[in-house]
Amino acid sequence: MAETTAKPLPLPFIYTFTAGAVAGVTELMLLYPLDVVKTRQQLDTSKNPAGMVTVFKNIIKQEGPATLYRGIMAPMMMEAPKRALKFGANGWWGSLFTDNGKKKMTQSLATITGCCAGATESFVVTPFELVKIRMQDKASAHLYKGPMDVVKQVVQQKGLIGLYQGMEPTFWRHWWWNGGYFGSIYTIKEILPKAKGKNGEMINNLAAGTCGGFIGTVINTPFDVVKSRLQLHATGEWTYPALFRIAREEGVAALYKGFAPKVLRLAPGGGVLLLVVEALSGVFRKQLGPPYI
């Protein structure tokens, strides 16, 4: 009679939450300047926007290298809870959909789990994203003394609800990115050769996370463009009508403004995230012992 081996239980929420927090801060410190360049390109409404390298050079030449880290305090305060919630919520929804690991994870379940994690994440990150956009935009940055001044002015003008300006496009941005990211990671891990040893596992996680970051970015960039503009200008539009308006007025390519720096951050960033999360998860499983290993 064949001997069956019980599958390890999913890690408790607090452990996936902690792993995500550490991974998020690591990824942010390495790749944040690309996010500044991306935002500048997305906010450019001209028909012939400057390329990524030109924007990067102009920022350094005209505003100084420190500008590439302008607004980092908002995402730094956000990144730990944001990434923590991303992986924590993904683990929680995954446990829910698989009945705590009793049911087999499938491609469709991995995708919908990621989408639900993104939806959960969006409720936390919207105020931080609003602050970051206001600080990164060249035309409006001088209006604020710092991140907390952005919060103060927004609350004075529109009340606490003003911090959730752009909530709807933020929801869709995270819904689609997380669905693409976690869904594709599941498939890529199934395709990759079985890892041999810890180095093999690290390479597989880096490869799967990088591919997942790329796919998630391709899917969600149009929603990110809309989110950046609605959070800055407060036009009151809904996401999907705004998508069609931008495509009509500026061309479909405008929906992918800022794609190069965005994908250069989030593709390898997705790899870094998964690599750090999986490494820490392995440590946590050893500490917890059976039935988590």
Secondary structure, DSSP 8 states (H G I E B T S, - for coil): ------------HHHHHHHHHHHHHHHHHHHHHHHHHHHHHHH--SSS---HHHHHHHIIIII-GGGGGTTTHHHHHHHHHHHHHHHHHHHHHHHHHTTTTTS---HHHHHHHHHHHHHHHHHHHHHHHHHHHHHH-HHHHTT-SSHHHHHHHHHHHH-GGGGGTTHHHHHHHHHHHHHHHHHHHHHHHHHS----HHHHHHHHHHHHHHHHHHHHHHHHHHHHHHHHHHHHH-----HHHHHHHHHHHH-GGGGGTTHHHHHHHHHHHHHHHHHHHHHHHHHHHHHH-TT--
